[in-house]
Amino acid sequence: MNALATETLAALLAGPGRDATALVCPEDGVALTLDQLAEAVDRLSRRLSALGVERGGRVALSLPNGPEIVVALLALARLGAAAAPFNPAYTAREFRFYLEDIRPRLLLLPRGGLPAAREAAAGIASVVELAPGQDGELEVSLDGRSPLPSTTFEEAQPDDVALLLHTSGTTGRPKLVPLLHRNLMATSHTIAAHYRLGSDDRSYCAMPLFHVHGVVASVFSALLAGGSVVVPRRLARRSVLSQLATHEPTWLSASPTVYHMLLEADGNEAAPVATELRFLRSCSSALAPELMARVERRFGVPLLEAYGMTEAGHQIASNPLPPEARLPESVGIPTGTEIRVVDAHWRMLAAGEVGEVAIRGPGITPGYVENAEANAEAFDGGWFRTGDLGSVDERGYLRLLGRRKEIIVRGGENISPLEVEQALVSHPAVADAVCFGLPDEKYGETVAVAVVLRAPCEEHELVAHCREGLAEFKVPHSIDVVEAIPRTPTGKLQRARMAGFLGKV
């Protein structure tokens, strides 16, 4: 049997270097060794077991970034319970939707916080309050009472569900994705190997830990490699650069939205930043080549674009570290996952041909929860249709062209919104852009865009700039200037919302 198929997330806390720092919280001055982290996880596991959490159960949690959510996720994993992390910014209506969909036994919340979540939990889940104690220990209370720790409980197994995550729902109703222990361990091993992570590496967690990007890339992979993690409670523009200098992380993974913020952190983008970073990683949405170049000038290290999704346990492909080639406008080469491009009938296409990206590998979910229709459409013979359009060149580098359902069809021509957005953000006056289709009686759809400007620019200038690199049928028919573009909490564009956002429906 493959060794990865026998591992659980307990392996993250079983490495050598017990006295080495594993987790750092800059705002609190907390630095936990691997032993202290393991002890905190053990204590919380036993208290949650006493509250009835057991192998195969479901527990929701909504906690801000920090040591508490890391300890909680690892404790639930140890018990074999499925953890469903929620965005603390949800409204009561959103909390209610996700709670009704998951039906967890408990909802873990910060002590005294998140009234919207408490309101939504009524009649569905019991609210358990967590508060930070000493050395990573969490104080646990239910209805004001602290449970006595359980002395025994059943440990997790590799095929147990560790995480229950909803898809982002940018093109339809969110689907519920179960990720098994062995899925998450396989992806964590892949990331650690691809970026050559070791005990001397320290990750800076710049993504929310209710999302697979932050959990798997920034935390699990780092701990698995024997390294450490800096987990700030909030990503404040003014503090990130000082934390990079003080805590000396060697790598950072974030969305392009975060990299825009880092460039603007001190208002001096032209000045190089001295850090201990050896590489940066970008994932969760498309990285424009122009932004990549600006970030690399600022930090003096390579920025590697990666491709991941919830259903794959996160990473699918990534550009490699130097001296291997990293290609702008490519999300890199397969990393532990087989990739092929297929047509509507699952037939594999040749190198360079455009079709839907399909993947197969040990990190991929076994299937959506109670959604036979979606499973029949997406899975076949171990392969999973990602919904992304792309092509693979002769060297194995993958290029993405956007979501299949978001492709604009104008007069019979297929237009990738991503290609139009990349053309726009290459203009020096454009800070951000989103492309989407609008209904049109003559052509079926026309190309519309919204842009955020960093400097004054007329619409005709942007149209002329697009014509330099795009065929005429791809050039935007309308351009709106906005203050900000709607995105998900992890930085994904919400194209499906744009027509309504601009009042064009």
C-alpha positions in Angstrom: 0.0 0.0 0.0 1.2 3.5 -0.7 2.7 5.0 2.4 0.6 8.2 2.0 -2.6 6.2 2.1 -1.8 5.1 5.7 -1.1 8.6 7.1 -3.4 10.9 9.1 -2.8 14.6 10.0 -1.4 13.3 13.3 1.9 13.0 11.3 2.2 16.8 11.3 2.9 16.7 15.0 5.1 13.6 15.1 8.3 14.9 13.6 11.7 15.4 15.2 12.8 18.7 16.7 10.4 18.7 19.6 11.9 21.8 21.1 12.0 23.7 17.9 9.5 26.6 17.3 6.5 25.4 15.3 4.0 28.3 15.6 4.4 32.0 16.0 1.7 34.6 16.6 3.3 38.1 16.1 0.6 40.2 17.8 0.6 38.1 21.0 4.3 37.3 21.2 3.3 33.6 21.3 5.9 31.1 20.1 5.0 27.4 20.6 7.4 24.6 20.2 6.3 21.4 18.4 5.9 19.8 21.8 3.8 22.6 23.2 1.6 22.6 20.1 1.1 18.8 20.4 0.2 19.1 24.0 -2.3 21.9 23.3 -3.9 19.7 20.6 -4.0 16.7 23.0 -5.7 18.8 25.7 -8.4 20.2 23.4 -9.0 16.8 21.8 -9.8 15.3 25.2 -12.1 18.2 26.1 -14.0 18.0 22.8 -14.2 14.2 23.2 -15.9 14.8 26.6 -18.5 17.0 24.8 -19.4 14.1 22.4 -17.1 14.8 19.5 -16.2 11.4 18.0 -14.8 9.8 14.9 -17.2 10.4 12.0 -18.9 13.3 13.6 -19.1 16.9 12.2 -18.1 20.1 14.0 -18.3 23.6 12.6 -15.9 26.4 13.7 -15.6 30.0 13.0 -12.4 31.4 14.5 -10.1 34.2 13.4 -6.6 33.4 12.2 -4.2 32.7 15.1 -3.0 29.7 17.2 -6.6 28.9 18.3 -7.8 27.8 14.9 -4.7 25.8 14.2 -5.0 23.9 17.5 -8.8 23.4 16.9 -8.4 22.0 13.4 -5.6 19.6 14.5 -7.6 18.5 17.6 -10.7 17.7 15.5 -8.5 15.9 13.0 -7.1 13.8 15.8 -10.5 12.7 16.9 -11.5 11.7 13.4 -14.2 14.4 13.2 -14.9 16.4 10.1 -14.1 20.1 10.7 -16.1 22.7 8.8 -14.4 26.1 9.1 -16.6 29.1 8.4 -15.6 32.7 7.5 -16.1 34.8 10.6 -17.4 37.7 8.4 -20.6 35.7 7.4 -24.0 37.2 8.1 -26.5 35.3 10.2 -28.3 34.3 7.0 -25.0 32.9 5.6 -24.1 31.1 8.8 -27.6 29.5 8.9 -27.3 28.3 5.3 -24.0 26.5 5.9 -25.0 25.1 9.3 -28.2 23.7 7.8 -26.3 22.2 5.0 -23.7 20.5 7.3 -25.8 19.8 10.4 -22.8 19.8 12.9 -23.0 18.6 16.5 -21.1 21.7 17.8 -20.1 25.1 16.6 -16.8 26.4 18.0 -16.6 30.2 18.5 -14.4 32.7 20.2 -15.6 33.5 23.7 -18.2 36.2 23.6 -17.8 36.8 19.8 -19.7 36.4 16.6 -23.3 37.1 17.6 -24.5 36.4 14.0 -23.1 32.8 14.3 -24.8 32.3 17.7 -28.1 33.5 16.3 -27.8 31.2 13.3 -26.9 28.1 15.4 -30.1 28.1 17.4 -31.8 24.7 17.0 -29.0 23.3 14.9 -25.7 23.1 16.9 -24.6 23.7 20.4 -22.2 26.7 20.8 -18.8 25.9 22.4 -16.7 28.8 23.4 -12.9 28.8 23.1 -10.5 31.3 24.7 -6.7 31.4 24.6 -4.8 30.2 27.7 -1.2 29.5 28.4 1.2 27.7 25.9 -1.5 27.4 23.3 -4.0 25.8 25.6 -7.6 26.6 24.9 -10.2 27.1 27.6 -13.4 25.3 26.6 -16.9 26.0 27.8 -20.4 24.9 26.9 -23.3 26.8 28.6 -20.7 28.3 31.0 -19.3 24.9 32.1 -15.9 23.5 31.3 -15.9 19.8 30.5 -13.5 17.4 32.3 -11.1 15.9 29.8 -11.9 12.5 28.3 -9.4 9.7 29.2 -9.9 7.7 26.0 -11.2 8.2 22.5 -10.9 6.6 19.1 -8.1 8.0 16.9 -8.6 9.1 13.3 -8.0 6.9 10.3 -6.6 7.8 6.8 -10.1 7.5 5.1 -11.8 9.7 7.7 -13.0 13.1 6.5 -10.8 15.8 8.0 -12.3 18.9 6.4 -15.7 19.7 5.0 -15.4 22.8 2.7 -17.9 24.5 0.5 -16.9 25.5 -3.0 -16.8 29.2 -3.5 -20.2 29.2 -5.4 -19.2 31.9 -7.9 -21.1 30.2 -10.7 -23.9 28.4 -8.7 -25.0 26.9 -5.4 -21.9 25.9 -3.3 -21.2 22.2 -3.2 -19.9 20.4 -0.1 -16.4 18.9 -0.5 -15.1 16.3 1.9 -11.3 16.0 2.1 -9.9 12.9 3.7 -6.8 12.7 5.9 -5.0 10.9 3.1 -6.0 13.6 0.6 -4.6 16.4 2.7 -1.4 14.5 3.6 -0.8 13.7 -0.1 -1.1 17.3 -1.1 1.0 18.5 1.9 3.8 16.1 0.9 3.6 17.3 -2.7 3.9 21.0 -1.7 6.8 20.3 0.7 8.7 18.4 -2.0 8.0 20.8 -4.9 9.3 23.8 -3.0 12.0 21.9 -1.2 10.7 22.8 2.2 12.8 21.8 5.3 13.3 22.4 9.0 15.0 25.7 8.3 11.9 27.1 6.4 9.3 29.3 8.0 6.0 30.0 6.3 4.1 33.3 6.7 0.4 32.6 6.7 -1.2 35.4 4.6 -4.5 33.6 3.8 -7.5 32.9 5.9 -7.5 29.5 7.7 -11.1 28.8 6.8 -9.9 28.2 3.3 -7.9 25.2 1.9 -5.1 27.5 0.6 -4.2 28.8 4.0 -4.6 25.6 5.8 -2.8 23.2 3.5 -0.2 25.3 1.8 0.8 27.7 4.6 0.3 25.5 7.7 0.1 21.7 7.0 2.9 21.6 4.4 5.2 23.7 6.6 4.7 21.6 9.7 5.0 18.4 7.7 8.4 19.5 6.5 9.6 20.1 10.1 9.4 23.9 9.6 7.5 26.6 11.4 4.6 28.9 10.7 4.0 32.6 11.4 0.2 33.1 11.9 -0.7 36.8 12.3 -4.2 37.4 13.6 -4.9 39.9 10.9 -3.2 40.9 7.7 -2.7 44.6 8.3 -1.0 46.6 5.5 1.2 48.5 7.9 2.4 45.5 9.9 3.2 42.9 7.3 6.6 44.3 6.2 7.7 44.7 9.8 6.6 41.1 10.6 8.5 39.8 7.6 11.6 41.5 8.9 11.1 40.5 12.6 10.1 36.9 12.2 12.2 36.1 9.1 9.9 33.8 7.2 11.5 32.1 4.2 8.4 31.8 2.1 4.9 33.3 1.8 1.8 32.1 -0.1 -1.0 34.4 -1.0 -3.5 35.5 -3.6 -2.8 38.3 -6.1 -5.0 40.6 -4.0 -2.6 40.2 -1.1 0.4 41.0 -3.3 -1.3 44.2 -4.5 -1.6 45.1 -0.8 2.1 44.3 -0.1 3.2 46.5 -2.9 1.2 49.4 -1.4 2.3 48.6 2.2 4.6 51.5 2.8 3.8 53.6 -0.3 7.3 53.1 -1.7 7.0 50.3 -4.3 10.2 51.2 -6.0 12.4 50.5 -3.0 13.6 46.9 -2.6 12.6 45.1 0.6 15.2 43.2 2.6 13.9 39.9 3.9 14.9 36.3 4.5 12.4 35.1 1.9 13.7 32.6 -0.7 10.5 32.5 -2.8 6.9 33.7 -2.9 3.9 31.7 -4.1 0.7 32.9 -5.7 -2.5 30.9 -5.9 -6.4 31.2 -5.6 -6.8 33.5 -8.7 -4.9 34.4 -11.8 -1.6 36.2 -11.5 -1.0 38.9 -14.1 2.5 38.9 -15.5 2.8 42.6 -14.8 2.0 42.1 -11.1 4.4 39.2 -11.0 7.2 41.4 -12.3 6.4 44.2 -9.9 6.4 41.9 -6.9 9.7 40.3 -7.9 11.4 43.7 -8.3 10.1 44.7 -4.8 11.1 41.5 -2.9 14.0 40.3 -5.0 12.9 36.6 -5.0 10.9 34.5 -7.5 7.1 34.6 -7.4 5.8 31.2 -8.4 2.2 30.9 -9.6 0.4 27.8 -8.6 -3.0 26.2 -9.5 -5.2 24.7 -6.8 -8.8 24.1 -5.9 -10.8 22.8 -3.0 -11.7 19.5 -4.7 -8.0 18.7 -5.2 -7.0 19.2 -1.6 -5.4 22.4 -2.9 -2.3 22.3 -5.2 -2.6 20.7 -8.7 0.3 22.4 -10.5 3.0 25.1 -9.9 5.8 26.8 -11.5 9.1 25.3 -10.2 11.9 27.0 -8.3 14.9 28.2 -10.2 16.9 27.1 -12.1 13.9 25.4 -13.8 11.8 27.7 -16.0 8.8 29.6 -14.6 6.6 30.9 -17.3 4.4 34.0 -17.0 0.8 33.2 -18.0 1.3 29.6 -17.0 0.4 27.9 -13.7 3.3 25.5 -14.1 3.8 21.8 -14.2 1.9 19.0 -12.5 2.8 18.4 -8.8 1.7 15.0 -7.6 -1.4 15.2 -9.8 -1.9 13.9 -13.3 -3.3 16.5 -15.7 -4.9 16.1 -19.1 -7.0 18.3 -21.3 -10.2 16.7 -22.5 -13.2 17.5 -24.8 -16.9 17.2 -23.9 -16.7 13.4 -24.2 -13.6 12.9 -22.0 -11.3 12.4 -25.0 -7.8 13.5 -24.3 -6.6 16.4 -26.5 -3.1 16.9 -28.0 -0.5 19.3 -26.6 -1.5 22.9 -27.3 -5.2 22.1 -27.9 -7.7 23.9 -25.7 -10.2 22.0 -23.7 -11.3 21.3 -20.1 -8.7 20.5 -17.5 -9.1 17.1 -15.9 -7.0 15.8 -13.0 -6.4 12.5 -11.1 -4.3 11.9 -8.0 -4.2 11.1 -4.3 -5.2 14.6 -3.1 -8.6 14.6 -4.9 -11.9 14.4 -3.0 -13.8 11.1 -3.3 -16.9 13.1 -4.4 -19.3 15.8 -3.4 -21.5 15.1 -0.4 -25.1 14.0 -1.3 -24.9 15.4 -4.8 -25.2 12.6 -7.3 -25.8 14.9 -10.3 -22.6 16.9 -9.7 -20.6 13.7 -9.1 -21.9 12.1 -12.4 -20.9 15.3 -14.3 -17.5 15.8 -12.7 -16.0 12.3 -12.0 -15.2 9.5 -14.3 -12.7 6.6 -13.8 -10.8 8.4 -11.1 -10.6 11.6 -13.2 -12.2 14.9 -12.1 -13.3 17.7 -14.4 -12.2 21.0 -12.9 -14.5 23.2 -14.9 -11.4 25.2 -16.0 -10.4 25.6 -19.7 -6.8 25.3 -20.6 -4.0 23.8 -22.6 -0.8 21.9 -21.9 2.3 22.6 -24.0 4.9 20.0 -25.1 6.9 20.6 -21.9 4.0 19.9 -19.6 3.3 23.5 -18.6 -0.4 24.3 -18.1 -2.1 27.5 -19.2 -5.5 28.4 -18.0 -8.1 30.3 -20.0 -10.8 30.7 -17.4 -13.9 28.8 -16.1 -15.8 26.9 -18.7 -19.1 28.4 -17.6 -17.6 31.9 -17.7 -16.4 31.8 -21.3 -18.0 34.6 -23.3 -19.5 33.6 -26.7 -19.6 36.6 -29.0 -21.0 35.8 -32.5 -19.8 32.2 -32.2 -16.3 33.1 -31.0 -15.2 31.9 -27.6 -13.5 34.6 -25.5 -11.5 33.9 -22.3 -12.3 36.6 -19.7 -8.8 35.9 -18.2 -7.1 36.9 -21.5 -8.9 40.2 -21.6 -8.1 40.9 -17.9 -4.4 40.2 -18.5 -4.4 42.7 -21.4 -6.0 45.4 -19.2 -3.8 45.0 -16.2 -0.7 45.3 -18.3 -1.6 49.0 -18.8 0.2 51.0 -16.2 -2.9 52.9 -15.1 -4.9 49.8 -14.3 -4.7 48.3 -10.8 -7.3 45.6 -11.2 -9.8 44.4 -13.8 -12.6 41.9 -14.3 -14.1 40.9 -17.7 -17.6 39.4 -18.1 -20.3 38.9 -20.8 -23.4 41.0 -21.3 -26.5 39.7 -23.3 -26.6 41.1 -26.8 -29.4 40.7 -29.4 -27.0 40.7 -32.4 -24.0 38.8 -31.1 -25.4 36.8 -28.2 -22.9 38.4 -25.8 -20.6 41.3 -25.8 -17.4 41.8 -23.8 -17.7 44.1 -20.8 -15.1 45.0 -18.2 -14.8 46.9 -15.0 -11.4 48.4 -13.9 -9.9 49.9 -10.8 -7.4 52.7 -11.8 -4.3 53.7 -10.1 -3.9 56.8 -12.4 -6.3 58.8 -14.6 -7.0 57.1 -17.9 -9.6 57.6 -20.6 -11.7 54.7 -21.9 -10.4 55.1 -25.5 -6.8 54.7 -24.2 -7.7 51.4 -22.6 -9.5 50.2 -25.7 -6.5 51.2 -27.9 -4.2 49.3 -25.5 -6.4 46.2 -25.7 -6.3 46.3 -29.5 -2.5 46.1 -29.4 -2.7 42.5 -28.0 -6.2 41.2 -28.7 -8.2 40.3 -31.7 -10.9 42.8 -32.5 -13.7 40.5 -31.4 -12.1 40.3 -27.9 -11.8 44.1 -27.4 -14.1 45.3 -24.6 -17.4 46.9 -25.8 -17.9 48.8 -22.5 -15.5 49.8 -19.7 -16.7 50.9 -16.2 -14.4 52.4 -13.7 -15.1 51.3 -10.1 -13.6 51.8 -6.7 -13.2 48.1 -6.0 -14.1 44.8 -7.7 -16.2 42.2 -5.8 -14.1 39.2 -4.8 -14.5 36.2 -2.5 -12.6 36.3 0.8 -9.7 34.4 -0.9 -9.4 36.8 -3.8 -11.4 35.1 -6.5 -13.2 37.3 -9.0 -17.0 37.2 -8.9 -17.8 37.6 -12.5 -21.3 36.2 -12.1 -22.1 39.2 -9.9 -20.7 42.0 -12.1 -23.7 42.7 -14.3 -25.9 43.2 -11.2 -23.2 45.0 -9.4 -23.0 47.6 -12.2 -26.8 47.7 -12.7 -26.7 46.2 -16.1 -29.3 43.5 -15.7 
